[in-house]
Amino acid sequence: MATYVIGDLQGCFRPLETLLERIGFDPGQDHLWFAGDIVNRGPDSLACLEYVKQACQAGHARMVLGNHDFHLLAAYAGLTRYRSQSDTLSDILNSDHVQDHVNWLRQQPLLIHDLTLDQVMVHAGIPPQWSLAQAKAYAQEIETALQQPDWQDFIVELFSKKGQYWSPSLQGIERQRYIVNAFVRMRYCDAAGTLDFAKKSAPSHPVPPAEGSDSAPWFAFAQRQTRDIPIFFGHWSTLGAMDAFNVHATDTGCLWGGRLSAYCIESDRRHEVDCPQTAKPKKTP
């Protein structure tokens, strides 16, 4: 039996098929963890969603929500102003089963903590000022909101502002907005958890001072409250495969012509397959 953590699919279904064949995935014995962003920008978003959904319902897969999965929820809720020419969500939104797919997706968690393996998975990260117990409680707040009948109103409010600053005294939608951004959009922040959305490139020297207000990768702070438990995350394709600071980065840039990777928890071994670039090249200034 093996547990494989798979990085961002983003609609790249053929590389997933190749990767599962490469690792000899046995649904009767093995388990898959998907680190979010299973849809959007790749050519086969519907196929990826259907596969992950069926695998989860069959009991041999789990997933956490990523920012592109939230993007699909927002598109379904009618937030067309956030749609982009690079989106590949039309096959899902035009599907006869779109309501069923969306209703299943919004039931998925933001954080998984497997007590047997003692491993954690999120899409982007956990802010340095949060303990694991706090992170689990905050994730539950959002999961509960997404499961309510008025979840579409919640999504609309969620996308209305950025939400970069954290305080335990935050209430309501401001608090929820930060929680979502931390779990699905964060790369850099300061020691107090203020999110820096401007920085996306991989750091050349990711070790910040133990204290201070400088922006650094969320996982690199010496005082990070979750430093004693292994955390798997995706979201950061320019970072690539990284195993340091007791975290494992799983987004190896499949969408951009990199690789799709699966990290086997039991063997601490990475498995990868090459991917053709399917996303449109990013425009340079």
Secondary structure, DSSP 8 states (H G I E B T S, - for coil): --EEEE---TT-HHHHHHHHHHHT--TTT-EEEE-S--SSSSS-HHHHHHHHHHHHHHTSEEE---HHHHHHHHHHTT-GGG--TT---HHHHTSTTHHHHHHHHTTS-SEEEETTTTEEEESS---TT--HHHHHHHHHHHHHHHTSTTHHHHHHHHTTS------TT--HHHHHHHHHHHHHT-SEE-TT--EE-S--S--SS----SSSS--EEGGG-TT-TTTTS-EEE---TTT-SEEETTEEE---BTTBTSEEEEEETTTTEEEEEE--B-S------
